[in-house]
């Protein structure tokens, strides 16, 4: 049976899966706006990046520094994946049994590649937390991590350039939702990340 995400979408008759966006932890943690695209219950949910791109799924690579098994009846795993800019909080549970088994088998620390869905939560005191619900997680090498940093830096810089000149609806919405964020700080994030790798 095919495990290709697009094949899975077609087989189940659901929406074709959105592409997995590349984003640094430093930008993802600044997300404050989540929305549903469409009225159907199966319509995808997106997190809007401050640089003006919607993300239904993300692709990240970093170091899995710790993981915890939690729950008795409903077992799930939480983990921390660190990239050059900060920390992604990832989780996998019974709704993602394959991803949960993958995460359970990985010994820390290890470089990992993760595809997952970002979810935004607001705590009672008004703080925002972003976690990534894992669809797949695999161990990779440092070279793969470095290539991801290169690619993600390029994508980040492209988004910043489009943000300053763009009139796309998502860019306009980002300017409305994040009026106090200077997106040029993410340019520094990208260059700092590049400085930490050696190709």
GIBEL-V71982 format. One record per pair of residues at least 4 apart in sequence whose ideal C-beta (glycine too) atoms are under 8 Angstrom apart, sorted by the first residue. I is the first residue (numbers start at 1). J is the second residue. D is the distance in Angstrom with one decimal. If there is no record, write none. Layout:
I/J/D + I/J/D
This chain:
2/7/4.0 + 2/8/7.3 + 2/11/7.8 + 3/7/7.7 + 3/8/7.1 + 4/8/6.8 + 5/9/6.5 + 5/17/4.7 + 5/115/7.9 + 5/135/7.5 + 6/10/6.6 + 6/16/6.3 + 6/17/6.2 + 7/11/6.1 + 8/12/6.2 + 8/17/7.7 + 9/14/5.4 + 9/15/6.6 + 9/16/5.0 + 9/17/5.0 + 10/16/7.4 + 14/42/5.6 + 15/42/5.9 + 15/43/7.2 + 15/44/6.0 + 17/56/7.8 + 17/57/6.7 + 18/44/5.9 + 18/46/7.9 + 18/55/7.9 + 18/56/3.7 + 18/57/5.4 + 19/57/7.1 + 20/57/4.3 + 20/58/5.7 + 20/59/3.9 + 20/115/5.1 + 21/49/7.7 + 21/53/6.2 + 21/55/4.6 + 21/57/7.1 + 21/58/5.2 + 21/59/7.0 + 21/155/7.5 + 22/58/7.2 + 22/59/5.5 + 22/60/7.5 + 22/148/7.0 + 22/151/5.8 + 22/152/4.2 + 22/155/4.9 + 22/156/8.0 + 23/27/5.3 + 23/28/5.2 + 23/49/6.1 + 23/55/6.7 + 23/58/5.6 + 23/60/7.3 + 23/152/6.7 + 23/155/7.7 + 23/156/7.3 + 24/28/7.1 + 24/83/6.0 + 24/84/7.5 + 24/85/4.2 + 24/86/7.3 + 24/152/5.8 + 24/153/8.0 + 24/156/6.4 + 24/186/7.4 + 24/189/5.5 + 24/190/7.2 + 24/193/6.3 + 25/29/6.1 + 25/60/7.5 + 25/62/7.5 + 25/82/7.5 + 25/83/5.1 + 25/85/5.1 + 25/86/3.7 + 25/87/5.6 + 25/88/5.0 + 26/30/7.4 + 26/85/3.7 + 26/86/4.8 + 26/186/7.0 + 26/189/4.6 + 27/31/7.8 + 27/49/5.9 + 27/50/6.2 + 27/51/6.6 + 27/85/7.7 + 27/156/6.9 + 27/186/5.2 + 27/189/6.7 + 28/47/7.8 + 28/49/7.3 + 28/58/7.2 + 28/88/6.8 + 28/118/6.4 + 28/130/5.5 + 29/86/6.2 + 29/87/7.9 + 29/130/5.8 + 30/50/5.2 + 30/178/7.4 + 30/181/6.2 + 31/47/4.9 + 31/48/6.8 + 31/49/6.4 + 31/50/7.1 + 31/118/7.1 + 31/120/5.8 + 31/128/7.1 + 31/130/5.3 + 32/120/7.4 + 32/128/5.4 + 32/177/6.4 + 32/178/6.8 + 33/47/7.3 + 33/48/4.5 + 33/120/7.6 + 33/173/7.5 + 33/174/7.9 + 33/177/4.3 + 33/178/7.6 + 34/45/6.3 + 34/46/6.8 + 34/47/5.1 + 34/48/7.3 + 34/119/7.7 + 34/120/4.3 + 35/45/7.2 + 35/46/5.8 + 35/48/6.9 + 36/43/5.3 + 36/44/7.4 + 36/45/5.1 + 36/46/7.6 + 37/43/5.6 + 37/44/5.6 + 37/45/7.7 + 37/46/6.1 + 37/54/7.6 + 38/43/3.2 + 38/44/7.5 + 39/43/6.6 + 44/56/4.6 + 45/56/6.7 + 45/117/7.9 + 46/54/4.0 + 46/55/6.1 + 46/56/5.2 + 47/54/7.4 + 47/55/5.1 + 47/118/4.5 + 47/119/7.6 + 47/120/5.5 + 47/130/7.0 + 48/52/7.6 + 48/53/7.7 + 48/54/5.6 + 48/55/7.7 + 48/170/6.5 + 48/173/6.2 + 48/174/5.8 + 48/177/6.3 + 49/53/4.9 + 49/54/7.5 + 49/55/6.1 + 49/159/7.1 + 49/174/7.0 + 50/174/6.0 + 50/178/4.5 + 50/181/4.8 + 50/183/5.7 + 50/186/7.3 + 51/156/6.9 + 51/159/3.9 + 51/160/5.8 + 51/162/7.9 + 51/163/5.3 + 51/174/6.8 + 51/183/5.1 + 51/186/6.1 + 52/159/6.3 + 52/162/6.7 + 52/163/4.8 + 52/166/6.6 + 52/168/6.8 + 52/170/5.2 + 52/171/3.6 + 52/173/7.6 + 52/174/3.9 + 52/175/7.5 + 52/183/7.9 + 53/159/5.5 + 53/170/6.2 + 54/170/5.3 + 55/118/5.7 + 56/117/6.6 + 57/115/6.3 + 57/116/6.8 + 57/117/5.6 + 57/118/7.9 + 57/135/7.2 + 58/115/7.5 + 58/116/6.5 + 58/117/7.7 + 58/118/5.6 + 58/132/6.5 + 59/113/7.3 + 59/114/7.3 + 59/115/5.3 + 59/148/7.7 + 60/81/6.4 + 60/83/6.6 + 60/88/5.6 + 60/113/7.6 + 60/114/5.1 + 60/116/7.8 + 60/132/7.2 + 60/148/7.5 + 61/83/7.1 + 61/111/6.9 + 61/112/7.0 + 61/113/4.8 + 61/114/7.3 + 61/140/6.3 + 61/144/6.2 + 61/145/4.8 + 61/148/3.7 + 61/149/7.7 + 62/81/4.3 + 62/82/5.1 + 62/83/3.9 + 62/88/6.6 + 62/111/7.2 + 62/112/7.0 + 62/114/8.0 + 62/145/6.7 + 63/81/6.7 + 63/82/4.9 + 63/83/7.9 + 63/109/5.3 + 63/110/7.0 + 63/111/5.8 + 63/112/7.5 + 63/145/7.7 + 64/79/5.6 + 64/80/7.3 + 64/81/5.4 + 64/106/6.0 + 64/108/5.3 + 64/109/6.4 + 64/110/5.2 + 64/111/7.7 + 64/112/4.7 + 64/137/7.8 + 65/80/5.1 + 65/81/7.4 + 65/82/5.4 + 65/108/5.9 + 65/109/5.4 + 66/79/6.6 + 66/80/5.1 + 66/108/5.6 + 67/77/5.7 + 67/78/6.8 + 67/79/4.0 + 67/80/7.7 + 67/103/6.3 + 67/106/7.2 + 67/108/6.1 + 68/77/6.8 + 68/78/5.1 + 68/79/7.4 + 69/75/6.5 + 69/76/7.8 + 69/77/5.6 + 69/104/7.2 + 70/75/7.4 + 70/76/5.8 + 70/77/7.3 + 70/78/6.3 + 71/75/4.8 + 71/76/5.6 + 71/93/7.8 + 74/93/6.6 + 74/94/5.8 + 75/93/7.1 + 75/94/6.9 + 75/100/7.5 + 76/91/6.0 + 76/92/6.5 + 76/93/3.2 + 76/94/6.9 + 76/100/6.7 + 77/91/6.6 + 77/92/5.4 + 77/93/7.4 + 77/100/5.8 + 77/103/4.7 + 77/104/6.1 + 78/89/7.0 + 78/90/7.2 + 78/91/4.9 + 79/89/7.6 + 79/90/4.8 + 79/91/7.2 + 79/103/6.1 + 80/87/5.4 + 80/88/7.3 + 80/89/6.3 + 80/90/7.6 + 81/87/7.1 + 81/88/4.5 + 81/90/5.6 + 81/112/6.2 + 81/114/6.2 + 82/86/7.2 + 82/87/5.3 + 82/88/7.6 + 83/88/6.9 + 83/149/7.3 + 83/193/7.1 + 84/149/6.2 + 84/192/6.8 + 84/193/3.9 + 84/196/4.3 + 84/197/7.2 + 85/189/5.0 + 85/192/7.0 + 85/193/5.5 + 88/114/7.4 + 88/132/5.6 + 89/129/7.3 + 89/130/7.3 + 89/131/4.5 + 89/132/6.9 + 90/103/7.6 + 90/114/6.0 + 90/116/6.4 + 90/131/6.8 + 90/132/4.7 + 90/133/7.8 + 90/134/5.2 + 90/137/7.3 + 91/131/5.7 + 91/132/7.4 + 91/133/6.1 + 91/134/6.7 + 92/96/4.6 + 92/99/4.1 + 92/100/4.2 + 92/102/7.6 + 92/103/5.0 + 92/133/7.1 + 92/134/4.1 + 92/137/7.3 + 93/100/6.0 + 94/100/7.1 + 96/100/5.7 + 96/133/6.6 + 96/134/5.9 + 96/135/6.5 + 97/101/6.4 + 98/102/6.5 + 98/136/7.4 + 99/103/6.3 + 99/116/7.7 + 99/134/4.2 + 99/135/5.8 + 99/136/5.8 + 99/137/6.0 + 100/104/6.2 + 100/134/7.8 + 101/105/6.6 + 102/106/7.0 + 102/134/7.8 + 102/136/6.7 + 102/137/4.9 + 102/138/6.8 + 103/134/6.3 + 103/137/5.3 + 106/110/5.5 + 106/112/6.5 + 106/137/7.0 + 106/139/6.0 + 110/139/5.2 + 111/139/6.7 + 111/140/5.0 + 111/141/6.2 + 111/142/6.0 + 111/144/6.9 + 111/145/4.9 + 112/137/5.4 + 112/138/6.6 + 112/139/5.8 + 112/140/6.4 + 113/137/7.2 + 113/138/5.4 + 113/140/4.8 + 113/144/6.5 + 113/148/7.4 + 114/132/6.6 + 114/134/5.9 + 114/136/7.2 + 114/137/4.8 + 115/134/7.7 + 115/135/4.9 + 115/136/5.0 + 115/137/8.0 + 116/132/4.1 + 116/133/5.3 + 116/134/4.4 + 116/135/5.2 + 116/136/7.8 + 116/137/8.0 + 117/132/6.9 + 117/133/4.7 + 117/135/6.9 + 118/130/5.7 + 118/131/7.5 + 118/132/5.5 + 118/133/8.0 + 119/130/7.0 + 119/131/5.5 + 119/132/7.4 + 119/133/5.9 + 120/128/6.3 + 120/129/7.5 + 120/130/5.5 + 121/128/7.0 + 121/129/4.7 + 121/130/7.6 + 121/131/7.1 + 122/126/6.7 + 122/127/7.2 + 122/128/5.5 + 122/129/7.8 + 123/127/4.6 + 123/128/7.6 + 123/129/6.5 + 140/144/3.9 + 140/145/6.5 + 141/145/7.4 + 142/146/6.2 + 143/147/6.4 + 144/148/6.4 + 145/149/6.6 + 145/197/7.7 + 146/150/6.6 + 146/197/4.4 + 146/198/7.5 + 146/199/5.8 + 147/151/6.3 + 148/152/5.8 + 149/153/6.1 + 149/193/5.2 + 149/194/6.6 + 149/196/7.6 + 149/197/5.1 + 150/154/6.6 + 150/194/7.1 + 150/197/7.4 + 150/199/7.3 + 151/155/6.4 + 152/156/6.1 + 152/190/7.7 + 152/193/7.4 + 153/157/6.4 + 153/190/4.0 + 153/191/7.4 + 153/193/5.7 + 153/194/5.2 + 154/158/6.4 + 155/159/6.5 + 156/160/6.5 + 156/186/5.6 + 156/187/7.6 + 156/189/6.9 + 156/190/4.6 + 157/161/6.5 + 157/187/6.4 + 157/190/5.5 + 158/162/6.4 + 159/163/6.1 + 159/183/8.0 + 159/186/7.9 + 160/164/6.8 + 160/183/5.4 + 160/184/6.6 + 160/186/6.1 + 160/187/5.5 + 161/165/6.9 + 162/166/4.3 + 162/168/7.3 + 162/171/6.5 + 163/171/5.6 + 163/174/7.0 + 163/175/7.8 + 163/183/5.3 + 164/183/7.9 + 166/171/4.2 + 167/171/6.8 + 167/172/6.6 + 168/172/7.0 + 169/173/6.1 + 170/174/6.3 + 171/175/6.6 + 172/176/6.7 + 173/177/6.0 + 174/178/5.6 + 175/179/7.0 + 178/183/7.9 + 181/185/7.5 + 183/187/7.9 + 184/188/7.5 + 185/189/6.7 + 186/190/6.5 + 187/191/6.6 + 188/192/5.9 + 189/193/6.3 + 190/194/6.5 + 191/195/6.4 + 192/196/6.9 + 193/197/7.3
